[in-house]
Amino acid sequence: MKARDVMVSPVITVKPYSSVQEVAKIFLERRISAVPVTDDQETLVGIVSEGDLLHRAEAGTERRRSWWLLALAGDETLADEFVKAHARKVADVMTRGVISASPDTPLHEIAMLLERNGIKRVPIVANGQLVGIVTRANLVQAMASARKLLDVPLSDTTIRDKLLAQLQQEPWAHTALLNVTVTDGVVNLWGFVESEAERKAMRVAAESMPGVRAVNDNLAARPIGGWA
């Protein structure tokens, strides 16, 4: 699946000249935690989230530092914090340099962007225009609504061949120590593993294989030092 398959569109947006109070009302009324910021040509120029409004003078949550922390903080940092607490326009509090993706970006790449950058949403841009947004929740929704890859029953031989082929491609799987038997869709794993992590991964690989009804884990830990 790609971003276009799960993205929310159209997207609720605000302008750089919108007020911070307007944004706060949008968060409450629409029950969202961030909005992209677009200019008058609908080009993405930033994003503003609840985190950007966390320390506001109106709410009495402005940052308060002890005298020694004030001494350690640079003038630029203090000036930035003042702007975040007192600015009236979105342009002054929004995050610039937004991480975005295209509608054709695969979902696994979207997931990596979210994880690697510690963010909760990725705006989707096409030809310079904002066309959608993908959040962590959208990825979970895609997983929950996904259909099984195959509805046609597979033969036991096909299941075994596919499972072994997959495991042989995994760097963590020691397939020379493994044997697999399949009877009526029930997979039996036999042999030895180097670790509990490998055992778990073997079981998960078998359970996720189309056509598998159950998995019996008969794997044993490889003796320390191998065999004499």
N, C-alpha and C positions, 0 to 999 in steps of 0.2 A: 504494500500500500504506500501511497505517497501523500504529501501534505495536502494536496487538493482533495483527497478522499475524506479527510477528517476536519479540515479547517472550518472555523466559524466565519461566516460571511453573510451579509455585510458586517463590518466592524464598527463598534462604537468608538468614535474619535473625538478629540478636542483640538483646538487651535493653539498656537504659541501665545496668542493674546487672550485666550480664555483665562478666567480668574481661578485662583486656587480654590475658592469657595464653590465655584461651579463644579469643579472636579470632585470635591468631597461629596456634593449632593448626588452626582452621577454614581459614585461608588455605592452610596447607600440605596439609592432608588433602583439601580440595576443589579445590585448584589454582585459586583465585580471588584477586583482589587487592583486593576491597572487599566490604563487606556493609552493607545498609541497617539502620538501628536503628529498631525499632518498640516502642511501649509495650504494655501488657497488653491494649489494645483494638485492636492491630494498626495503629495510626495511625503514619505515618512521622514520626519526630522527629529523624532525623539519618542520617549515613552515616560509616563509618569505613573507611579505606583503608590500604594499606601505607605511604603517605606520612605518615600520622598516627603510625606506629610506627617511623619512620626513625631518630629520635634518642632511643634509650632507654638508660637507665642500665644495665639488665641486660646489654645487648649491648656496652656500652662505646662507644656511638655518640652519647652526649650531646653537645650543642653545646659547644665550647670556644672561648672568645673571648680575644683578647689584651687587655691592660689598657686600651688606648686604645679598642678596640671596646666593651668593657664600659662605659667612660665615656660613649660615644656612645649606647648602647642605653638606652632608658627603662626605668624600674622595671617598668612594666606588661608590656613585651616580655619582660624577663627572668623575670618571674613566670609568664607564659604558657608560656615554654620549660621552666621547671621542672616545671610541671604535665604537659606533654606527655612529659617524660622519666621522671616518677616516678609518675603517677597509676595506680591499679589498676583503676578502673572505666571502662567505655566512655563513660559520660556525660561524663567529664572530658577525653577526647581526641577525641571524634567531631566532625565538622563539622556545624554546625546550618544552618538556612536552606537546605535542600537544593533544588536545581533539579529539578522533576519535570514530568511531562506526563500527559495522559489517554490511555486506550486508543485514542481516535479521532484522536489527533494524527498528521498525515501524516508519513511518514518524512523528507521534505525538511526539515520543521520540526525534527524530532529531530536531524538532521545539523547544522542551524544552531545548535541549542542546544549540542551537543557542541563545535563549532568556536568559537563566540563566547565560550564560558565556559572553554575549555581543559580540559574534563572528558572522562572516558572512558566514562561510563555515565549513564543517566537513569532513575530509578525511575518506574514507571507507577502512578498513583493513580486510583481510582474511588470516588466517594462517601466520600472521606476515608480509604479503606483501600488499603494497598499490594497491588497485584494482579500486578505483574510488573516486569521491568527490561529495558532495551534498552541494549546496549553497542555500541561501535564494531565489534566483531567480528560482532555480529548484523546490522549494516547490510551488511558485506562478504558475509556468508552469503546475505543476501537478493539481493544483486547476482549472486552466483555461481549461484544456483538459479533466477533469473528466466528465464521462457520468452520467446521472441520475441513481440512484440506481435501480429503477424499471421502466420498460417501459410498463408493464401491468397495465391497469387501476385498481384501488382499489375501492371497494364499500365504500359508505359513512360510513357504520357501522364499516368496517375495519379501515378506517382512524381515526374515533373517538376513537376506542379502542386502537389503536397504540399510538395516541397522549396522551391520558389520562395515558396510561401505562408509557410512557416516562416521563411525568410531575410528576407522583407519585414517580419516582426515583430521582428527582432533589430536593436537600435540600432547595432551595430557593422558590420552588413552593408550595403555600398554596392551595392544590387541594380541601380541604373541603369547600372553598369559591368559587369554580369554577364550571361552567357548560359549556359543549361544545355541539354544534349541527352542523351537517354537511349535506348540501344539494347540490347535484350535484358537489361535490368537493369543495364547498365553506364553509369554517369553520367560525362559529360564536362563539366568546368567550364572555361568560356572567359571571357575578359575581363581586367579589371584590379582589383588590390587596393591598398589604401592602406598595408598593412603585412604583415609575415610572420605576425603574430598573426591578422590577418583571413584570410589564405590558409589557415592551419592550421584555423581555426574553420569555414571553408567546407567543407574536406575532411571534417572530423569530422561536420558536419551531414549531409553526403551519405552518409557511411559508416553513420551511425546510422539512416538512413531505412529503414523496412521494405521489403523487396523488392529492395534494392540488392545486387548481387553484387560490384561493383568500382567504383572511382572513378579516373578519369584527371584529374590536375591539370594543366591547360593555362593556368593563371592567370599573369599577368605583373604586375610592379610598375608602378604608375602613374608616368609620368615626373614628375620633380620640377618643380613649377611648372605642371603640366598641359600642355595643347597650345596651340600658338600659334593 
